Amino acid sequence: MPNNTKPTYNFTNKTALITGAGGGMGEQICLSLESFGAKVYGVDLKNKPSVYTGKNITYFQEDITDYKAIDSIFDEISNESGKLDYLGNVAGVLLFEKDKSLVDIDMDIYDKVIDINLKASTYMARKSIPLMLKSDSGSMVHFSSVQAYRGDPLPQDAYSQSKAAILNLSKSVAMQFANRNIRSNTIVPGMTMTPLQKRWENDSESKEKMANFIPLKRLGTPNDMADGVLFLFSDASSFITGTELIIDGGILLH
Ligand SMILES: NC(=O)c1ccc[n+]([C@@H]2O[C@H](COP(=O)([O-])OP(=O)(O)OC[C@H]3O[C@@H](n4cnc5c(N)ncnc54)[C@H](O)[C@@H]3O)[C@@H](O)[C@H]2O)c1
């Protein structure tokens, strides 16, 4: 993997809040940010990952759809750090067997996916803005999916719709707060090996087939996504807002 020419960053005195911090991509994003000096806050339903031990990462085991719990997290960040520089809206669910075509889906399942993937991301952005306005600067990165751009013969309509709406959440924040130097961009991942794709863990045949279909001939990694997030948080992207960074090995070229 061509990882020998990576940029380095200085995130000293920067504060970041990352949702999905117990998942594949979120965990790597927290570790990468921390390794470059950031104070990181992570939130996830899962237990605190053991790799966080001894690191400058404060972990909240909470449900991001529980707005009271989210309010408390923001209170703690405000009291402790007084500001927020970066928000990573990474948490998301894909309910494989239950997320179906709009004509078949149980509407409670539909609501659940929208609540987690879209509404909670919106609430996180809404709560972040006042903290970013304190320093007239900030950068948000929201996680969509290549599914936002596609129809699918085997649809997961709630997931795809939630991920398409994330594109507009990001653009709207970007437009509304550009004059206060708050940037907002979206990462659009392709197929990436994380717990979300655990159905493929022991299915090397399907993984190989998918890798062969991807123009760059491999599946994505959490590091591929963390690299994009760090770039979009950093000043290296200071003139970039309201856009998408597709990290998919070229799969959307098909
Ligand atoms: N892995 C892929 O192939 C892929 C492709 C496209 C987009 N994505 C998107 O990338 C993002 C990260 O996915 P990942 O691959 O790291 O998946 P993951 O399942 O490893 O991580 C997602 C995390 O979100 C957390 N989460 C879910 N619901 C939550 C809730 N209500 N409150 C708090 N935390 C909650 C989960 O516990 C999990 O740890 C997601 O938004 C996903 O939709 C992933």
The ligand as a Gaussian input file, in Angstrom:
#p B3LYP/6-31G(d) Opt

LIG

0 1
 N      -17.386000       0.624000       5.449000
 C      -17.855000       0.973000       4.274000
 O      -17.717000       0.231000       3.283000
 C      -18.579000       2.283000       4.100000
 C      -18.898000       2.689000       2.796000
 C      -19.554000       3.897000       2.620000
 C      -19.873000       4.704000       3.705000
 N      -19.548000       4.280000       4.960000
 C      -19.907000       5.187000       6.069000
 O      -18.746000       5.490000       6.820000
 C      -19.091000       5.749000       8.181000
 C      -18.212000       4.917000       9.100000
 O      -18.496000       3.547000       8.876000
 P      -17.562000       2.351000       9.307000
 O      -17.301000       1.568000       8.073000
 O      -16.447000       2.807000      10.146000
 O      -18.624000       1.491000      10.145000
 P      -18.559000       0.928000      11.618000
 O      -19.806000       0.114000      11.767000
 O      -17.254000       0.276000      11.884000
 O      -18.651000       2.253000      12.494000
 C      -19.834000       2.988000      12.668000
 C      -19.972000       3.276000      14.141000
 O      -21.148000       4.075000      14.363000
 C      -21.624000       3.693000      15.637000
 N      -23.028000       4.035000      15.806000
 C      -24.080000       3.558000      15.109000
 N      -25.217000       4.041000      15.610000
 C      -24.877000       4.849000      16.652000
 C      -25.620000       5.622000      17.570000
 N      -26.953000       5.676000      17.525000
 N      -24.938000       6.319000      18.514000
 C      -23.589000       6.252000      18.587000
 N      -22.837000       5.537000      17.727000
 C      -23.476000       4.839000      16.779000
 C      -21.447000       2.177000      15.681000
 O      -21.490000       1.682000      17.006000
 C      -20.120000       1.996000      14.988000
 O      -19.053000       1.873000      15.902000
 C      -20.584000       5.418000       8.300000
 O      -21.321000       6.622000       8.264000
 C      -20.858000       4.574000       7.090000
 O      -22.192000       4.656000       6.647000
 C      -18.913000       3.097000       5.181000

